[in-house]
């Protein structure tokens, strides 16, 4: 949902385009990177493996807390990108002073 939300806010997203992405997280991430230009997100692709395949997502999962945390933090990171770009709530400069553009 976050990938599609970002794409829709940034470039617009037709129903057909959203359907083409579907529930495929790899396609969603690729389209997110394409729309955002945030190429450093390429290195997060391996984290998508924490999420079950589409047909397995609504079944009981047996995962470690670490894998659960990996999925949680990935989802929140994408949400934070959306918030930073489309609202006035960008606190990254206070959290990471190396991002302070002088």
Helices and strands as residue ranges (DSSP letters): H 2-11, H 15-21, H 25-36, G 39-50, G 54-56, H 65-86, H 92-95, G 97-99
